[in-house]
Amino acid sequence: MTTAEQAPPPPMRLRELVFGAACAAAVRAAARLGVADALEETPMSVEDLAAAVKTQPQTLRRLLRALSCQGVFVEQPDGAFAHTEMSRLLREDDPHSLRYIALWCTEPWTWNVWPKLDEAVRSGRNVFEDVYEREFFEYLNEEAPESAYVFNRAMTTSSEQSARDVAALLDLGGVSSVADIGGGQGQVVASLLEKHPGMHGTLLDLPGVVENADARLREGGSLADRVRIVPGDCREDIPVQADVYIIKNILEWDDDSTRRALANVRKAARPGARVVVIENLVDDTPSMKFTTSMDLLLLLNVGGAKHTRRSMADRLTAAGLVIGEVRPVNAYLHAFECTVPA
């Protein structure tokens, strides 16, 4: 049986680290081939799996053996393969699926920018524009529609999974209005409105994003009569007044964009309004291996950064917000509870 091993000696661990691209590529290959979706709840032979996903049995066995070493799938004594908790997360129908997150983090453009990390560290700016001769999101939407689709699915998946945790964390008793700024397709505001039937909400994001808002929020949806959808760029203007503003996972751009977005919230909000900023942190969190890697990817593609607790607090204070409690939302997110002073 091939299983994931723990605590290898330093020379072995360093060898494993420099082959990290092979691990990422193996996960991507399994996701694109649909291996986890084809694998049933009982172990399957490589031959049957290969027939289901239209691959060669010999090379599929090599892929599954490599993944089993990482705890993704498990090889049985008879050579068949079975699911593990991690492999189930690659299934599209799993309620906690990370399939699109796995694909997003291994998209074709990533393989071209990772080797230039030393240049990004040296210069302090993104290298994506050097490689592709255009800004990241412009490239994504104009030149790489498949990658843009994966990005949108990954962000939707992530928002859906964290929205429930955000709704459970926030005490919104007595709150009559909430605004989700840069809220994507609106999973967070939808979860909050479902939990608080007397509350009204606003979703603000770019026009191309909100036109695909959660069906519950659009005309004919179960929450449509309690929500306003506002197309716009929070870095330019926030024409929204609310008791509570939610800002989740968007303050990762360059410092100027972050400053402008927070200044616009400060300008729009009434004195006493709450501003809840929810972010991944690169310190003081169980998910540091993931968040520090995402931090480096942000440097490469947009010149952005994940924050430490201190750097996030500094930016919120500089925007004139008063920081109260800082609480974990889950293993990946922290919420900074702020208020707008009189």
Secondary structure, DSSP 8 states (H G I E B T S, - for coil): ---------HHHHHHHHHTHHHHHHHHHHHHHHTHHHH--SS-B-HHHHHHHHT--HHHHHHHHHHHHTTTSSEE-TTS-EE--HHHHTTSTT-TT--HHHHHHTT-HHHHHHGGGHHHHHHHSS-SHHHHHSS-HHHHHHHH-HHHHHHHHHHHHHHHHHHHHHHHHH---TT--EEEEET-TTSHHHHHHHHH-TT-EEEEEE-HHHHTT--TTTSTTSTTGGGEEEEE--TTT------SEEEEES-TTS-HHHHHHHHHHHHHHS-TT-EEEEEE-BSSSSTTHHHHHHHHHHHHHHTS---B-HHHHHHHHHHTT-EEEEEEESSSS-EEEEEE---
